[in-house]
Amino acid sequence: MTKSSDDLLSPVQPAHAYEQLLARVPPQARAQRRWEPVDGPLPALFVSHGSPMTLDDPRWLDDLFTWGQSMPKPKAIVVVSAHWEDAPIALSASAAGTPLFYDFSGFHPRYYTLEYATPDATELAHRVAGTLSRTEPVHQFVNRGLDHGAFIPLMAMYPAADVPVIQLSMPSLAPDALLALGRRLRPLREEGILVIGSGFMTHSFAALRNPALAGHTRAFDEWAIDALHRGDVDTLTDYRTKAPGVQIAHPTADHYVPLLLTVGAATDLTSTTSAINRIHLGNSLRSVRID
């Protein structure tokens, strides 16, 4: 049964859908075949990550888990989230079991007890820092864990928490900066490292409050996927002047520009496929894979 908006905004049992997922899928998650060089480069992903309410939506969780299962299990994951802007580029803590960064407020206390204890990612941090520090300094925080733009989708995609993860900060909200960062991360895909931009295809509180505005978010979503399929990087970068409905769909840049990270890390935009494609609470949940 599909939950209503009210159910998701005020859940009786917070994160119950996630607990149900964990009761079903760990054996399958642990048994997932791991990436091997013969598989070739992993794709670059853009995920519309959602708030803690995602953990109360069984359909969203199942979609994310199924998506994760559709690929070989990565050796490691590098994720850039809409919720961390810091320059110069910074890395999250790499120690195993670093506590999560609960970068949200006003939610049920249950959400602040969530855990996602991923393995030690020190080797991955060194690899990423080595890739990026050739042109600029890279700082690592020793106590900043993954924020919800990283851990919420990964809890569903890789619920066994058996893949090392590093989060990178956005150096700015400029589309060109995220595009360039993605291009520098592109070679990691050939090593079995999954590169993820985590934002939201549309991020409109106005549309959430007023369903009559959903036409703006739909128009933006259709524009974005069309530009991706055509491989039109210039149009995607110049979204402020070229995208319909942009003032409603993205009043701020933070949840859009991670898409440019994914575009930069990808090889062939015309290969774009949508793993999730629906409107929820007035916004597009579209999440894409690009080879």
BATOR-627197 format. One record per residue: x, z, y of N, C-alpha, C, O, CB in turn. Coordinates in steps of 0.02 Angstrom, whole numbers, padded with zeros to 5 digits, always signed. Glycine has a CB too. Example, Ala and Ser with C-alpha at 12.3 -4.5 7.8 and 13.67 -1.06 7.14 Angstrom:
<sites>
+00660+00390-00284+00615+00390-00225+00660+00390-00165+00712+00423-00166+00565+00452-00224+00642+00354-00112+00684+00357-00053+00645+00394+00002+00670+00402+00057+00704+00286-00030
</sites>
This chain:
<sites>
+00042+00000-00060+00000+00000+00000+00044+00000+00062+00092+00039+00067-00048+00061+00000+00029-00043+00110+00066-00047+00172+00048+00011+00218-00012+00025+00228+00054-00113+00208+00097+00045+00245+00084+00101+00289+00062+00076+00357+00083+00023+00379+00145+00145+00295+00020+00115+00391-00001+00098+00458+00053+00120+00507+00099+00157+00490-00068+00131+00476+00047+00096+00570+00094+00116+00623+00093+00190+00633+00146+00221+00642+00078+00080+00688+00033+00221+00631+00029+00293+00642+00064+00331+00587+00097+00382+00600-00044+00315+00646+00058+00307+00524+00093+00340+00468+00168+00340+00479+00202+00390+00465+00077+00305+00402+00195+00285+00504+00267+00279+00513+00291+00319+00573+00346+00346+00572+00287+00206+00520+00251+00323+00625+00271+00359+00685+00266+00434+00675+00302+00472+00707+00230+00337+00744+00220+00456+00632+00210+00528+00621+00203+00541+00546+00149+00558+00523+00147+00554+00660+00256+00532+00508+00251+00539+00436+00237+00611+00415+00263+00659+00444+00315+00515+00403+00196+00619+00363+00181+00685+00337+00242+00712+00299+00257+00771+00302+00119+00684+00291+00275+00668+00262+00336+00686+00225+00392+00641+00248+00403+00588+00218+00324+00680+00147+00429+00659+00299+00482+00615+00325+00532+00595+00271+00554+00636+00231+00519+00650+00382+00550+00530+00271+00598+00501+00225+00573+00502+00153+00614+00496+00106+00664+00538+00230+00509+00510+00142+00482+00512+00074+00491+00445+00039+00507+00443-00021+00408+00530+00074+00482+00390+00075+00491+00324+00044+00564+00315+00022+00577+00286-00031+00472+00268+00094+00610+00340+00061+00681+00336+00042+00694+00379-00020+00732+00358-00064+00726+00359+00100+00664+00438-00024+00672+00480-00083+00645+00445-00145+00673+00450-00199+00638+00547-00073+00590+00409-00136+00562+00371-00192+00609+00315-00214+00617+00301-00273+00493+00342-00174+00641+00282-00165+00690+00231-00181+00747+00261-00221+00768+00232-00271+00717+00197-00116+00772+00318-00199+00827+00350-00235+00808+00372-00305+00851+00378-00349+00852+00410-00195+00745+00385-00315+00722+00404-00382+00721+00344-00430+00720+00353-00491+00654+00436-00379+00720+00283-00402+00713+00223-00443+00777+00184-00455+00789+00159-00510+00663+00179-00412+00819+00177-00402+00868+00124-00404+00941+00142-00416+00981+00097-00427+00865+00089-00341+00961+00206-00416+01033+00220-00424+01067+00187-00484+01122+00161-00476+01044+00292-00428+01037+00187-00544+01072+00154-00599+01085+00080-00585+01139+00054-00598+01031+00160-00664+01035+00046-00557+01044-00025-00540+01096-00033-00485+01136-00080-00488+00977-00056-00518+01095+00011-00436+01143+00007-00381+01215+00017-00406+01260-00018-00385+01127+00058-00327+01224+00066-00450+01292+00079-00475+01316+00023-00520+01376+00010-00524+01293+00146-00513+01270-00010-00555+01289-00062-00602+01299-00130-00569+01318-00178-00602+01237-00068-00657+01286-00136-00505+01291-00200-00471+01362-00229-00479+01412-00194-00470+01274-00192-00396+01364-00292-00495+01429-00325-00505+01470-00326-00441+01444-00343-00387+01420-00396-00531+01532-00307-00447+01576-00305-00388+01605-00373-00372+01615-00415-00416+01632-00254-00399+01619-00384-00309+01648-00446-00285+01715-00459-00318+01755-00413-00328+01655-00446-00209+01727-00523-00335+01791-00546-00360+01812-00607-00320+01769-00642-00293+01788-00562-00436+01877-00620-00315+01899-00678-00275+01866-00744-00293+01856-00787-00251+01973-00686-00281+01848-00752-00357+01816-00814-00378+01748-00824-00344+01723-00880-00342+01807-00814-00454+01718-00770-00318+01654-00775-00284+01660-00809-00216+01610-00831-00188+01623-00706-00275+01720-00813-00189+01729-00842-00123+01711-00792-00068+01693-00735-00084+01688-00905-00115+01714-00812-00006+01701-00766+00049+01629-00738+00046+01582-00774+00030+01712-00802+00116+01623-00675+00062+01557-00646+00070+01526-00674+00134+01562-00695+00179+01561-00569+00072+01460-00673+00139+01428-00697+00201+01437-00646+00257+01459-00589+00246+01354-00710+00189+01419-00666+00317+01412-00620+00373+01338-00605+00381+01296-00650+00374+01443-00650+00440+01320-00543+00395+01251-00523+00399+01232-00497+00469+01274-00467+00503+01236-00470+00348+01170-00510+00488+01140-00476+00545+01079-00439+00519+01034-00470+00489+01121-00526+00603+01076-00374+00530+01020-00334+00506+00984-00302+00564+01015-00273+00609+01044-00281+00456+00917-00308+00563+00876-00269+00610+00867-00200+00580+00829-00192+00532+00806-00305+00625+00902-00151+00608+00912-00089+00571+00856-00038+00575+00846+00000+00527+00973-00057+00594+00819-00034+00630+00765+00014+00635+00789+00084+00649+00849+00100+00645+00726+00014+00572+00742+00127+00667+00754+00197+00681+00748+00236+00615+00739+00205+00563+00704+00225+00734+00753+00303+00617+00740+00340+00555+00674+00325+00522+00666+00338+00462+00744+00413+00570+00625+00298+00560+00561+00280+00530+00568+00228+00475+00524+00223+00432+00515+00253+00584+00623+00191+00475+00635+00143+00421+00630+00178+00353+00608+00148+00304+00704+00110+00429+00651+00240+00350+00653+00277+00288+00584+00298+00264+00577+00328+00211+00697+00337+00295+00532+00282+00304+00463+00295+00284+00425+00231+00269+00365+00233+00257+00428+00334+00339+00461+00175+00268+00429+00110+00257+00454+00082+00191+00508+00053+00189+00444+00061+00316+00416+00089+00136+00441+00067+00071+00455-00008+00068+00501-00030+00033+00392+00084+00017+00416-00047+00104+00428-00120+00103+00495-00137+00134+00533-00177+00107+00371-00158+00140+00510-00107+00192+00573-00120+00226+00632-00098+00181+00681-00135+00174+00576-00083+00293+00626-00039+00151+00679-00015+00108+00689-00061+00048+00745-00076+00029+00663+00056+00084+00634-00082+00017+00640-00127-00040+00671-00194-00020+00712-00222-00057+00571-00139-00072+00652-00219+00038+00681-00282+00062+00757-00275+00071+00794-00320+00051+00649-00303+00128+00778-00220+00100+00850-00209+00111+00887-00201+00045+00941-00228+00036+00861-00148+00156+00858-00162-00001+00890-00153-00066+00896-00219-00104+00949-00234-00132+00852-00101-00108+00843-00257-00104+00844-00322-00138+00896-00367-00108+00930-00403-00144+00774-00355-00135+00903-00365-00042+00953-00406-00008+01023-00386-00030+01064-00429-00047+00946-00398+00069+01036-00321-00031+01102-00298-00053+01117-00319-00124+01174-00337-00140+01106-00223-00047+01066-00318-00167+01075-00335-00237+01085-00411-00247+01109-00432-00299+01016-00312-00278+01067-00451-00197+01072-00523-00204+01143-00549-00197+01156-00608-00209+01028-00557-00153+01189-00506-00179+01259-00524-00170+01302-00481-00215+01280-00428-00237+01280-00516-00095+01363-00503-00230+01408-00457-00264+01421-00395-00220+01422-00400-00159+01475-00493-00281+01431-00339-00253+01445-00278-00215+01511-00286-00179+01562-00299-00211+01446-00215-00261+01512-00277-00113+01575-00288-00076+01627-00235-00091+01612-00179-00112+01561-00288-00001+01690-00254-00081+01744-00205-00088+01741-00153-00033+01759-00096-00042+01812-00241-00086+01716-00174+00026+01712-00130+00083+01665-00162+00134+01647-00221+00127+01783-00116+00115+01645-00123+00184+01598-00147+00235+01624-00129+00304+01646-00072+00315+01528-00117+00224+01622-00177+00349+01636-00165+00421+01571-00180+00458+01543-00234+00452+01696-00211+00447+01548-00131+00497+01484-00138+00531+01493-00124+00605+01527-00076+00625+01431-00093+00501+01461-00164+00646+01458-00153+00718+01385-00141+00736+01342-00182+00723+01487-00215+00758+01372-00083+00766+01304-00062+00781+01289-00065+00855+01333-00058+00897+01293+00009+00755+01225-00077+00869+01201-00079+00939+01212-00012+00974+01207-00009+01036+01128-00097+00941+01225+00040+00937+01225+00108+00966+01295+00135+00982+01302+00195+00995+01191+00154+00920+01345+00092+00981+01412+00117+00998+01449+00065+01038+01472+00014+01012+01452+00135+00934+01454+00077+01102+01495+00036+01147+01553+00078+01171+01544+00131+01199+01453+00010+01207+01614+00054+01160+01674+00090+01179+01731+00040+01186+01742-00001+01141+01691+00146+01127+01767+00045+01240+01825+00001+01250+01886+00044+01267+01880+00092+01305+01812-00051+01306+01946+00027+01241+01956-00028+01192+01921-00014+01126+01893+00040+01116+02032-00038+01180+01922-00063+01082+01886-00058+01019+01907+00006+00982+01966+00022+00978+01899-00119+00975+01857+00040+00955+01870+00102+00918+01842+00097+00848+01796+00058+00834+01838+00162+00955+01872+00137+00803+01851+00141+00734+01819+00209+00722+01839+00259+00752+01910+00129+00685+01770+00211+00678+01742+00275+00657+01791+00311+00611+01841+00282+00590+01673+00266+00622+01776+00373+00595+01818+00411+00549+01817+00378+00480+01767+00349+00460+01794+00484+00544+01873+00383+00445+01879+00350+00380+01882+00398+00321+01883+00376+00264+01941+00306+00379+01884+00463+00334+01888+00512+00279+01824+00511+00238+01769+00502+00265+01902+00582+00307+01830+00521+00173+01772+00523+00130+01725+00579+00151+01747+00635+00167+01793+00532+00056+01661+00564+00152+01612+00616+00167+01609+00639+00239+01581+00692+00253+01625+00674+00125+01637+00600+00286+01632+00619+00356+01557+00625+00374+01519+00580+00358+01667+00567+00402+01537+00680+00407+01466+00688+00424+01440+00630+00467+01477+00601+00507+01455+00753+00461+01377+00613+00458+01346+00560+00497+01338+00582+00569+01338+00641+00585+01278+00542+00467+01332+00532+00613+01322+00544+00684+01247+00531+00698+01225+00473+00699+01369+00497+00729+01209+00584+00708+01137+00578+00717+01123+00563+00791+01108+00608+00830+01101+00643+00695+01128+00500+00808+01124+00478+00878+01053+00462+00898+01039+00409+00926+01169+00417+00890+01007+00507+00882+00937+00497+00901+00907+00566+00915+00934+00617+00894+00896+00460+00844+00852+00567+00951+00821+00630+00969+00746+00624+00966+00718+00569+00970+00843+00652+01039+00713+00681+00959+00640+00683+00959+00608+00669+00893+00547+00661+00889+00615+00635+01008+00648+00666+00839+00621+00653+00773+00614+00717+00733+00639+00770+00753+00665+00603+00736+00580+00714+00677+00571+00771+00633+00640+00798+00610+00685+00759+00598+00528+00751+00571+00647+00864+00604+00712+00893+00584+00739+00866+00518+00799+00866+00508+00705+00968+00578+00695+00842+00475+00717+00815+00410+00768+00760+00419+00815+00754+00379+00658+00790+00370+00760+00718+00470+00804+00662+00479+00876+00683+00496+00923+00645+00487+00778+00616+00533+00883+00744+00521+00950+00768+00540+00986+00802+00482+01040+00829+00490+00944+00816+00598+00955+00800+00423+00988+00827+00363+01008+00771+00315+01036+00784+00262+00942+00876+00327+00994+00708+00334+01011+00652+00291+01086+00648+00281+01125+00665+00325+00986+00587+00322+01106+00627+00222+01177+00619+00206+01188+00549+00177+01145+00521+00144+01201+00674+00157+01247+00523+00190+01268+00460+00160+01344+00464+00153+01382+00440+00195+01246+00397+00203+01365+00496+00099+01435+00514+00089+01473+00456+00056+01478+00454-00005+01442+00578+00047+01498+00411+00097+01535+00353+00071+01607+00371+00053+01632+00423+00075+01534+00297+00122+01640+00330+00012+01708+00345-00010+01759+00340+00048+01743+00316+00102+01729+00298-00066+01819+00364+00034+01873+00360+00083+01884+00287+00104+01888+00242+00061+01938+00390+00054+01889+00276+00169+01897+00208+00196+01962+00201+00234+01967+00158+00278+01837+00190+00241+02011+00242+00218+02075+00240+00255+02109+00172+00248+02133+00145+00297+02121+00295+00229+02110+00145+00188+02142+00080+00178+02106+00026+00219+02138-00016+00249+02141+00061+00103+02039+00029+00219+02000-00019+00258+02015-00011+00332+02022-00060+00368+01926-00010+00244+02018+00051+00356+02032+00063+00427+02099+00033+00447+02106+00003+00500+02031+00138+00443+02150+00042+00404+02216+00014+00418+02213-00062+00419+02244-00095+00461+02267+00038+00366+02174-00091+00373+02169-00164+00370+02135-00191+00433+02158-00240+00462+02130-00187+00307+02081-00159+00454+02045-00182+00513+02087-00171+00576+02091-00215+00619+01978-00146+00519+02118-00113+00582+02160-00099+00640+02217-00148+00644+02235-00171+00698+02186-00027+00638+02246-00165+00586+02301-00213+00586+02279-00282+00609+02317-00318+00641+02331-00218+00518+02218-00299+00592+02191-00364+00613+02179-00366+00688+02192-00417+00720+02125-00379+00575+02154-00311+00716+02133-00311+00786+02188-00291+00835+02188-00313+00892+02076-00264+00794+02236-00251+00812+02285-00223+00858+02340-00273+00877+02385-00256+00916+02317-00162+00828+02336-00333+00851+02386-00384+00870+02377-00404+00943+02425-00427+00975+02380-00446+00825+02317-00395+00970+02304-00417+01039+02283-00360+01084+02284-00368+01145+02251-00470+01040+02263-00303+01057+02242-00247+01099+02246-00183+01059+02244-00184+00997+02171-00258+01127+02251-00125+01093+02255-00062+01057+02188-00046+01024+02135-00066+01048+02274-00005+01104+02191-00010+00968+02131+00011+00932+02136+00086+00922+02185+00112+00896+02124-00026+00863+02084+00121+00943+02082+00194+00936+02038+00213+00877+01986+00181+00866+02056+00226+01002+02057+00264+00840+02014+00289+00786+01992+00360+00801+02033+00404+00816+02051+00286+00719+01927+00371+00796+01900+00438+00802+01903+00472+00734+01886+00441+00683+01826+00436+00828+01926+00534+00731+01933+00568+00667+01870+00606+00648+01864+00628+00590+01992+00615+00670+01823+00614+00694+01763+00653+00678+01698+00617+00696+01645+00648+00694+01766+00719+00714+01701+00553+00712+01639+00516+00726+01618+00478+00664+01650+00429+00644+01649+00466+00786+01564+00501+00633+01538+00468+00574+01497+00407+00593+01492+00389+00651+01498+00516+00533+01466+00377+00543+01423+00319+00554+01361+00339+00593+01331+00391+00579+01404+00287+00486+01342+00298+00642+01279+00311+00678+01221+00278+00641+01231+00243+00591+01284+00286+00751+01160+00288+00666+01102+00266+00627+01097+00190+00623+01064+00164+00577+01038+00294+00657+01127+00154+00669+01128+00081+00663+01168+00058+00604+01160+00002+00580+01155+00051+00726+01213+00101+00580+01253+00086+00520+01223+00119+00458+01212+00085+00407+01325+00109+00529+01210+00184+00461+01192+00218+00398+01120+00206+00375+01106+00207+00315+01203+00291+00406+01073+00194+00422+01004+00183+00400+00998+00121+00355+00972+00126+00300+00958+00176+00461+01022+00062+00377+01016+00004+00331+01059+00010+00269+01038-00013+00215+01034-00059+00368+01118+00040+00275+01162+00045+00216+01135+00093+00164+01147+00084+00104+01231+00066+00238+01099+00144+00186+01068+00190+00137+01020+00153+00091+01012+00172+00033+01031+00246+00174+00988+00101+00118+00942+00061+00077+00978+00005+00039+00962-00008-00019+00887+00032+00120+01026-00027+00072+01060-00084+00040+01107-00061-00015+01112-00094-00067+01098-00124+00092+01142-00007-00004+01191+00019-00052+01180+00094-00062+01221+00135-00041+01264+00005-00028+01123+00112-00093+01104+00183-00098+01150+00225-00141+01147+00287-00137+01035+00188-00125+01192+00195-00182+01239+00234-00221+01296+00261-00178+01335+00302-00201+01268+00192-00278+01301+00238-00116+01353+00260-00069+01423+00255-00100+01464+00300-00092+01340+00333-00047+01435+00200-00134+01498+00192-00170+01542+00136-00141+01587+00111-00175+01485+00178-00244+01529+00117-00079+01568+00065-00046+01599+00095+00017+01563+00123+00058+01524+00002-00029+01665+00089+00026+01696+00114+00088+01668+00078+00149+01658+00017+00148+01773+00105+00086+01656+00115+00203+01626+00087+00264+01666+00110+00325+01685+00168+00331+01552+00108+00270+01678+00063+00370+01706+00078+00436+01659+00048+00488+01636-00009+00481+01779+00050+00443+01646+00086+00541+01607+00060+00597+01655+00045+00655+01700+00083+00669+01552+00110+00618+01642-00011+00688+01680-00031+00747+01636-00024+00808+01576-00036+00805+01707-00103+00741+01666-00005+00864+01629-00004+00927+01623-00074+00955+01665-00118+00941+01662+00043+00977+01572-00085+00996+01568-00147+01035+01613-00138+01096+01605-00088+01132+01493-00163+01056+01659-00183+01109+01704-00175+01167+01667-00182+01233+01690-00156+01284+01760-00226+01164+01610-00217+01233+01567-00223+01291+01501-00252+01266+01493-00264+01207+01599-00268+01347+01454-00262+01312+01391-00293+01293+01390-00368+01310+01337-00399+01309+01333-00258+01328+01447-00395+01326+01452-00466+01342+01449-00507+01277+01488-00494+01231+01517-00482+01381+01404-00556+01273+01400-00597+01211+01466-00627+01191+01483-00629+01132+01349-00652+01221+01505-00652+01240+01570-00682+01223+01617-00633+01190+01656-00652+01146+01602-00710+01286+01614-00569+01210+01658-00519+01181+01641-00506+01108+01685-00498+01066+01654-00453+01221+01576-00504+01092+01555-00494+01023+01569-00555+00981+01588-00549+00922+01481-00476+01019+01561-00614+01009+01576-00676+00974+01651-00677+00955+01669-00695+00899+01558-00737+01017+01693-00659+01003+01765-00660+00991+01785-00608+00939+01828-00620+00897+01803-00647+01056+01753-00548+00942+01768-00497+00892+01749-00520+00823+01787-00511+00775+01732-00431+00909+01691-00552+00816+01670-00577+00751+01719-00628+00724+01734-00628+00664+01602-00608+00756+01745-00672+00767+01793-00723+00744+01857-00690+00718+01888-00715+00671+01810-00771+00800+01877-00635+00749+01937-00601+00726+01926-00565+00659+01974-00555+00621+01961-00551+00778+01864-00547+00645+01848-00514+00582+01835-00564+00526+01833-00544+00467+01789-00469+00591+01825-00627+00542+01805-00677+00493+01850-00678+00431+01823-00683+00376+01805-00745+00525+01916-00675+00437+01958-00678+00377+01945-00622+00327+01961-00630+00268+02030-00676+00396+01917-00566+00349+01904-00511+00303+01853-00530+00249+01854-00503+00194+01879-00450+00342+01810-00577+00265+01759-00598+00217+01791-00628+00154+01764-00623+00100+01712-00649+00249+01849-00659+00163+01884-00690+00106+01914-00637+00060+01934-00653+00004+01938-00737+00131+01916-00575+00082+01944-00520+00043+01889-00477+00011+01903-00424-00016+01988-00476+00086+01827-00501+00014+01772-00462-00014+01747-00407+00031+01715-00360+00007+01794-00433-00079+01760-00413+00095+01737-00363+00144+01676-00392+00179+01678-00447+00207+01793-00345+00196+01622-00355+00178+01559-00377+00209+01559-00358+00283+01570-00300+00301+01498-00344+00172+01547-00407+00326+01544-00397+00398+01471-00398+00420+01435-00447+00407+01586-00451+00437+01449-00345+00453+01379-00337+00472+01373-00323+00547+01406-00278+00573+01346-00281+00432+01331-00362+00580+01309-00344+00647+01241-00312+00641+01196-00340+00610+01306-00406+00694+01233-00252+00669+01171-00214+00661+01138-00204+00728+01163-00166+00770+01185-00146+00627+01081-00237+00738+01044-00230+00801+00970-00235+00787+00944-00199+00744+01066-00283+00851+00936-00279+00823+00865-00292+00810+00850-00360+00840+00869-00373+00897+00818-00235+00841+00817-00404+00802+00806-00471+00827+00765-00470+00892+00776-00511+00936+00772-00514+00775+00719-00424+00898+00689-00408+00963+00684-00333+00968+00673-00299+00918+00619-00442+00973+00692-00306+01028+00694-00233+01036+00654-00215+01098+00682-00203+01152+00768-00207+01042+00588-00213+01090+00543-00206+01147+00497-00146+01137+00451-00148+01096+00502-00270+01157+00508-00094+01175+00462-00037+01174+00396-00057+01208+00343-00030+01192+00493+00024+01209+00400-00104+01255+00339-00127+01288+00293-00160+01237+00232-00148+01239+00357-00176+01345+00320-00202+01193+00279-00234+01142+00253-00184+01091+00199-00193+01063+00319-00289+01107+00292-00133+01077+00269-00081+01031+00208-00045+01060+00160-00031+01023+00325-00030+01018+00209-00031+01125+00154+00004+01157+00094-00042+01171+00037-00018+01172+00177+00035+01222+00106-00107+01182+00054-00154+01201+00058-00215+01155+00097-00261+01169+00060-00174+01275+00019-00217+01102+00022-00273+01055+00010-00341+01087+00030-00392+01058-00028-00263+01000-00021-00343+01145-00034-00407+01178+00031-00442+01198+00031-00502+01212-00078-00397+01239+00086-00404+01200+00150-00433+01220+00189-00462+01161+00244-00489+01169+00193-00380+01254+00161-00457+01101+00197-00481+01042+00211-00556+01044+00257-00579+01011+00158-00465+00979+00174-00593+01084+00188-00664+01090+00257-00677+01118+00290-00726+01101+00137-00697+01134+00280-00633+01162+00347-00640+01191+00401-00629+01137+00450-00666+01134+00357-00591+01249+00391-00578+01096+00441-00565+01045+00441-00619+00991+00493-00637+00964+00429-00496+01013+00382-00645+00975+00379-00700+00926+00415-00762+00953+00451-00796+00917+00305-00717+00910+00404-00776+01017+00436-00835+01047+00512-00827+01046+00547-00875+01032+00411-00846+01119+00536-00768+01061+00608-00756+01060+00635-00764+00989+00687-00797+00978+00625-00686+01087+00601-00735+00941+00622-00740+00871+00626-00813+00849+00675-00833+00817+00575-00701+00826+00575-00852+00864+00575-00922+00844+00631-00961+00878+00662-01004+00848+00507-00954+00861+00644-00945+00941+00700-00977+00977+00766-00961+00944+00808-01005+00934+00701-00955+01051+00777-00897+00927+00841-00876+00899+00854-00908+00831+00909-00933+00818+00842-00800+00892+00804-00909+00787+00816-00937+00721+00826-01012+00725+00864-01041+00686+00758-00920+00673+00791-01045+00772+00802-01117+00780+00873-01131+00804+00905-01177+00778+00751-01145+00831+00898-01092+00852+00966-01102+00876+01017-01089+00821+01068-01124+00817+00980-01057+00937+01004-01039+00779+01049-01025+00723+01050-01084+00675+01104-01106+00654+01028-00961+00687+00993-01109+00657+00990-01164+00609+01024-01227+00637+01051-01268+00599+00916-01180+00592+01022-01235+00702+01055-01293+00733+01129-01281+00747+01165-01326+00767+01020-01311+00798+01152-01220+00735+01222-01204+00749+01240-01205+00822+01296-01220+00841+01267-01252+00713+01191-01188+00865+01200-01194+00937+01226-01128+00966+01187-01087+00992+01134-01214+00971+01291-01118+00961+01321-01055+00984+01314-01047+01060+01302-00991+01084+01395-01053+00965+01321-01101+01097+01316-01096+01170+01247-01071+01191+01242-01029+01236+01330-01165+01202+01195-01095+01159+01128-01073+01175+01119-00998+01158+01091-00961+01198+01076-01115+01138+01143-00978+01100+01137-00908+01080+01174-00862+01127+01152-00807+01141+01162-00899+01008+01232-00885+01151+01272-00845+01197+01239-00840+01266+01242-00788+01299+01342-00874+01204+01207-00893+01286+01174-00895+01353+01101-00877+01348+01058-00907+01380+01182-00965+01384+01085-00827+01307+01016-00811+01292+00977-00787+01353+00917-00796+01356+01013-00758+01239+01010-00756+01401+00976-00729+01460+00941-00784+01501+00889-00772+01531+01025-00691+01504+00969-00843+01501+00940-00897+01540+00901-00947+01497+00861-00985+01523+00993-00933+01578+00913-00947+01430+00884-00999+01388+00829-00975+01341+00790-01015+01316+00937-01031+01349+00826-00910+01328+00778-00886+01278+00710-00871+01309+00707-00838+01361+00805-00824+01244+00655-00893+01278+00589-00874+01303+00574-00801+01287+00596-00774+01236+00535-00919+01271+00537-00769+01332+00516-00700+01320+00572-00649+01323+00562-00592+01302+00484-00695+01255+00630-00667+01349+00689-00623+01344+00679-00558+01381+00704-00506+01359+00750-00659+01370+00644-00559+01438+00636-00497+01476+00595-00445+01438+00605-00385+01447+00603-00512+01543+00550-00468+01397+00511-00422+01355+00548-00407+01290+00552-00350+01269+00442-00452+01339+00575-00460+01259+00606-00452+01193+00670-00412+01195+00685-00373+01149+00620-00519+01163+00709-00420+01248+00773-00384+01254+00786-00364+01326+00826-00396+01361+00831-00428+01227+00752-00312+01350+00765-00289+01419+00836-00266+01428+00861-00266+01485+00718-00232+01436+00870-00246+01375+00941-00230+01376+00976-00271+01322+00943-00296+01276+00954-00153+01367+01042-00277+01327+01079-00321+01282+01099-00290+01216+01116-00325+01169+01140-00346+01316+01097-00223+01212+01131-00189+01157+01109-00208+01087+01150-00212+01042+01122-00116+01165+01044-00222+01077+01020-00238+01010+01023-00313+00994+01012-00333+00937+00950-00213+01002+01037-00354+01044+01045-00426+01032+01117-00445+01017+01129-00483+00971+01020-00465+01092+01165-00419+01055+01233-00444+01050+01266-00434+00982+01312-00472+00965+01275-00412+01102+01245-00385+00940+01273-00385+00872+01261-00449+00833+01298-00464+00787+01246-00327+00834+01208-00486+00851+01198-00551+00820+01256-00598+00834+01275-00637+00792+01132-00583+00844+01285-00593+00894+01343-00635+00911+01404-00616+00871+01446-00658+00855+01358-00631+00986+01410-00552+00854+01464-00530+00808+01457-00566+00742+01507-00592+00715+01461-00453+00798+01396-00569+00716+01384-00603+00653+01397-00678+00658+01428-00708+00614+01312-00592+00630+01376-00708+00713+01388-00779+00725+01463-00793+00725+01486-00842+00695+01356-00801+00791+01501-00751+00759+01573-00761+00762+01607-00754+00695+01654-00790+00679+01604-00713+00811+01582-00707+00654+01613-00696+00588+01593-00749+00537+01626-00755+00486+01593-00627+00562+01540-00787+00551+01516-00837+00504+01556-00901+00508+01593-00913+00556+01442-00851+00518+01548-00942+00457+01582-01007+00454+01535-01065+00470+01555-01112+00504+01613-01016+00385+01473-01062+00445+01427-01118+00451+01358-01093+00470+01320-01070+00426+01424-01159+00385+01341-01095+00534+01277-01070+00557+01218-01106+00525+01164-01076+00517+01272-01075+00631+01227-01168+00508+01171-01205+00479+01152-01179+00410+01100-01199+00382+01188-01279+00474+01193-01135+00382+01177-01104+00317+01132-01043+00325+01115-01011+00275+01241-01084+00281+01113-01026+00386+01075-00964+00399+01011-00961+00357+00971-01007+00355+01056-00960+00473+01003-00904+00323+00941-00890+00287+00916-00822+00308+00955-00777+00323+00952-00894+00210+00850-00814+00308+00819-00751+00328+00803-00709+00267+00763-00729+00225+00755-00764+00370+00833-00650+00262+00818-00604+00208+00754-00565+00222+00717-00548+00176+00876-00556+00196+00742-00551+00286+00681-00517+00308+00654-00557+00367+00691-00575+00412+00695-00442+00328+00589-00571+00366+00559-00611+00419+00487-00590+00429+00442-00618+00398+00563-00687+00402+00477-00540+00471+00409-00519+00487+00409-00480+00552+00461-00458+00576+00379-00476+00430+00350-00473+00581+00341-00434+00642+00314-00365+00623+00268-00359+00583+00292-00471+00691+00344-00314+00653+00325-00245+00638+00324-00206+00703+00374-00204+00739+00374-00213+00586+00268-00174+00718+00261-00136+00780+00279-00179+00840+00311-00155+00888+00304-00073+00777+00259-00242+00838+00269-00287+00895+00336-00319+00899+00349-00357+00946+00257-00251+00956+00381-00305+00852+00450-00331+00856+00469-00368+00792+00441-00356+00738+00499-00274+00868+00517-00413+00799+00540-00452+00742+00593-00413+00703+00642-00389+00731+00569-00519+00766+00580-00406+00639+00628-00374+00593+00678-00424+00564+00716-00407+00519+00590-00339+00536+00678-00485+00589+00718-00536+00556+00790-00515+00546+00824-00493+00593+00716-00601+00597+00812-00521+00485+00881-00506+00466+00908-00567+00428+00874-00594+00385+00887-00440+00422+00969-00587+00444+00993-00652+00419+01061-00646+00385+01101-00602+00399+00997-00701+00475+01071-00694+00341+01135-00705+00307+01162-00772+00331+01126-00821+00335+01127-00704+00228+01227-00773+00348+01259-00836+00368+01325-00842+00331+01366-00797+00333+01270-00839+00446+01335-00898+00297+01396-00909+00258+01452-00937+00303+01507-00949+00280+01382-00958+00199
</sites>
